[in-house]
Structures are given as C-alpha cells and as structure tokens.
Amino acid sequence: MNSMLSRVRAVAETMATSPEPAHARTAIIDIGSNSVRLVVYDGPRRIPFILFNEKVMAGLGASLAKTGAIEPEAMERGLRAVGRFAHLCRAMKVTDIRCVATAAVRDATNGADFIARAKEMGLTVELLSGAQEAIGAAMGVLSGIPKADGIVGDLGGGSLELARIRNGRVEQTISLPLGVLRLPQIRAKGPRALERTVTQMLEKAGWKPEPGLPFYLVGGSWRALARFDMQLTSFPLPVVHQYEMSAARAEQLARIVSHVDRARLKQVPAMTGSRVPTMPDATALLSVVVRKLKSTRLIVSAYGLREGLLFEALPDDIRAHDPLLVAAEAEGEAQARFRGHGDRIDRWIAPLFPDDDAASRRIRRAACLLADVSWRANPDFRAERGVEIALHSNWVGITATERAMLGQALHTHFGGGLTAPLGLDRLAKPDELRRAVLWGLAIRLAQRLSGGVEAPLAISSLSHRGDRIDLHMRGEDADLYGEAVERRLRNLAQAMGVKYQLMGDQG
C-alpha cells in the first residue's frame, strides 16, 4: 500500500497541467459609425474572456451621407464615451489600450477634430483604413471559426467590408460605402437602386464572385437579423455564433422584415431600439450581396474587428491553439478540485474510442477538460449544470451539434443517465448523442477510479478487445478497484454492449 501511494505522489508531481497563465489586461475602444464601445479582456491570450463591455450609441456617422461631417451633438456624445472609457481603463489597471476609429471618423470632414480632442484625454486614436478594417474583421472570424473558408462581410454604420479568407489567411479585401446609415439615401432612388449600386461597386473594385462559398456575417445588424430568424424558426439554442441559414433565407427575411411591425422586432433578444430602424436596410443589403456573390450559406460570427485586432497581434504559435480547447481548459481549471486532470482523463479513455474522427476527438477532449465543472453544484442539479455550461458558455469554434454532444457527455458524466436532455435531439442525431453518452460514462468511470486526481489513472489503463473492456492494474494497486468503480465499469460495458474484466499485473 505504501509503495502504491509513494508512486502515486511521484507521478502526480510531474503531471499537473494548466492553461496558459493570465496576462495583463487589455482593452479595445472601438469608435464606429453607430457606436463607441469599450471591451476589456483578461485571461488566456488566444481566447481572452470579456471582463467588461459597454457601448454608447453615439451615431457619429448619422449625418455623414448628407453633410459629410460628424454632427456637434454626436461629436460630444462620442467624446464623453471616450472620456469615460479612458477613466475606466485606468481604474481597471488596463496596461494595453488600443483605440481605433473606422468609417465615420475616417470619412468625416471633421474627423481630425475628434481625434485631436481624444488625444487631449490621453488616448491616441488609430484611424483604420478600409483595408485594415476588412482584415481585422476577417481575422476575427478566423479567430472564432479557425477553419472558415469563404467571404466575410462586416456591416457597420458607415461601410461594408468584404474579405476572402482561406487556409487561415486573408487573401483579398474591399471596403464599400454601404453602411446602414448610408443605405436609406441609396434606396430612396428607386426599388432597384441598391442592387445597381452594389453591382457597380463590386465591378469597379474588380471583385469576382466565387460561386458556392459560405458568407460569414459580421456586425450588429446582421447578428440581430440572425436572432430574429432564430425566433421565427424556434431554434432551440439561443447562441448566435456559427448559427447557419441558407443564402436564399436572406431574401425571405428581407420580405418579412419589410412588413413586420417594429414592436415585433424590439422583442428580439439583444435588439436595441436604435438597431430596429436599420433592420430593413441591413436585410435588403444582405439579400443583394449574397445573390451577387452567389453564396450558398450564411454563417454568423460573433467575433469581428475587435477580436481580429487581438488575434492579429498574437504570435503564430499562439494563433494555432484551438480556441475551444483553450477556453475549456481555462474553465475546467478554474473550477477543478485538482489541477491538470482533464488531459489525463482524455488519454485514459481514448483506447475505448478508436473510431472517433478528429472532430469527435476534439469534443470528447473538451468534455474531459470540463469534467470537474459541476462538482460544487447541488448534487440534484449537477447534470443540468453540465448541460447549461456546454450549451450556453461563450465557446467559439464549435457548432450547435457539437454543443449538444458536449452537453450530452457532461449530462451523463454528472449522473444524468443515458437519455438526452430536452432539446438536444433537435441539435444532434441519435447516433451522435449516443456516442456522447459513452464518453460521459467513460469519464464518470475515470473520476470514480481516480478520486478526481491524475495519478491513479497513470498507474492503470483501459483497453477494448473484441467484445470486452479490460481495466488493467497492478496487483498492488488493486485496492483502488472498489464496488463503486466496478459498478461504473459495468454500466459503461453494458452501454457499449460488451463484457468487462479487471486485469492484473499491468506493465
């Protein structure tokens, strides 16, 4: 017994892992045509957590199409927001502040005045070109959807940026003066004026459509439109990131939005009152653009310019990290009883699932990293808590189906049983949920055997041979194999339709 304990301690000392340590807080002040926003970030550099988020609808670009200038009232409103944000950053001890301005300040005849007055407040405003804005938005999409391949469209108040992304790179960009604050003046010229304008601008820019590519939606107006579609279709998962629609849906939504009552639009979650008047124009533009680009699918990105600016600044090795797994590890470590356990669980149960493809292995690993997130919860609600974390946490790089599989695995692991919680069957297929159930049972076995630490897993292993699961342990460690462990091993074997056996003398 003493020999076994000494080996457990020795192994444990060398195996603890943890996510990348937190770095100094960073902040971005984004001075857009519609709003001025501050976001403060903390945590892992690859996928930092939002510590604080506030926006002011300053409307700097509201009169740009008519006068070419920022109105005095909007100027003051925007500068008050900038002053408050600068003060908050000092109070929060933010060491790295990046203050950027886009189309409104870039195009306004008095944009330089805004920049000069912000400088008096101690902030250096970086004026982004249209190309820089497009690259930033595209990098934001790549940050949140690493394998994205298609066209990014970032709709703001003053401009529309398009970018072609492929293999993790931005290949082509254009910036068009088609922001939602400019669209009413264009559409007032006639029913087909917007389509003619978009066609002319794309041709002048030399943009050649590539039929069959997805179109990635960035910007508050298009995200709000996606949330409206979620309501119309009763979509069971209220997470807009990576929500998908067919390209043909854009034209359908344009017709619906043009006739729907504004009060109905205000009922859409996260739909601000200032956003409602721009929805018909934003939807009409989307319909025209995806038709001209011959897109096939619409994929929403919750990440855009701000996240792209952070992503651009990272070294290549950190950019390559998987955002889902980095976030899951950080979340798991923050709530874990013991450090560095998830990676060991994943490696321990892996021999049971040799047929899992790369995408499945990734979600299985995320479930293992989150294996301790519910231990503080009321025992009667641990399974429910696991599902809630999987479905509603601010993950990126994960589809709705994958969230459902992650939720099922955690639900089963935390004692929820083999059935699917309500709603998951609308997000994933039965065989996908069944696979996740088996992951959950395997994690549940690992946690019971190990007591929630790594070392007992290091001195044992699983194998799957034909119609039998074998748990391998040395004879001197056999006292780890109690009744509760055998019960969980039996439950796993029964769910897999195989027998089980304890094997001694592991080498």
Sequence and secondary structure as in RCSB ss.txt:
>XXXX:A:sequence
MNSMLSRVRAVAETMATSPEPAHARTAIIDIGSNSVRLVVYDGPRRIPFILFNEKVMAGLGASLAKTGAIEPEAM
ERGLRAVGRFAHLCRAMKVTDIRCVATAAVRDATNGADFIARAKEMGLTVELLSGAQEAIGAAMGVLSGIPKADG
IVGDLGGGSLELARIRNGRVEQTISLPLGVLRLPQIRAKGPRALERTVTQMLEKAGWKPEPGLPFYLVGGSWRAL
ARFDMQLTSFPLPVVHQYEMSAARAEQLARIVSHVDRARLKQVPAMTGSRVPTMPDATALLSVVVRKLKSTRLIV
SAYGLREGLLFEALPDDIRAHDPLLVAAEAEGEAQARFRGHGDRIDRWIAPLFPDDDAASRRIRRAACLLADVSW
RANPDFRAERGVEIALHSNWVGITATERAMLGQALHTHFGGGLTAPLGLDRLAKPDELRRAVLWGLAIRLAQRLS
GGVEAPLAISSLSHRGDRIDLHMRGEDADLYGEAVERRLRNLAQAMGVKYQLMGDQG
>XXXX:A:secstr
 HHHHHHHHHHHHHH          EEEEEE SS EEEEEEES SSS EEEEEEEE   TTTTHHHHSS  HHHH
HHHHHHHHHHHHHHHHTT SEEEEEE HHHHH TTHHHHHHHHHHTT  EEE  HHHHHHHHHHHHHHHSTT  E
EEEEE SS EEEEEEETTEEEEEEEES  TTTHHHHHTT TTHHHHHHHHHHHHHT    TT  EEEESHHHHHH
HHHHHHHHT S    TT EEETHHHHHHHHHHHHS HHHHHTSTT  TTTGGGHHHHHHHHHHHHHHHT  EEEE
 S  HHHHHHHHTS HHHHTS HHHHHHHHHHHHH SSSS HHHHHHHHGGG TT  HHHHHHHHHHHHTTTTTT
TS GGGHHHHHHHHHHHS   S  HHHHHHHHHHHHIIIII SS  TTGGGTS HHHHHHHHHHHHHHHHHHHHH
TTSSHHHHTEEEEEETTEEEEEE GGGGGG  HHHHHHHHHHHHHHT EEEEE    
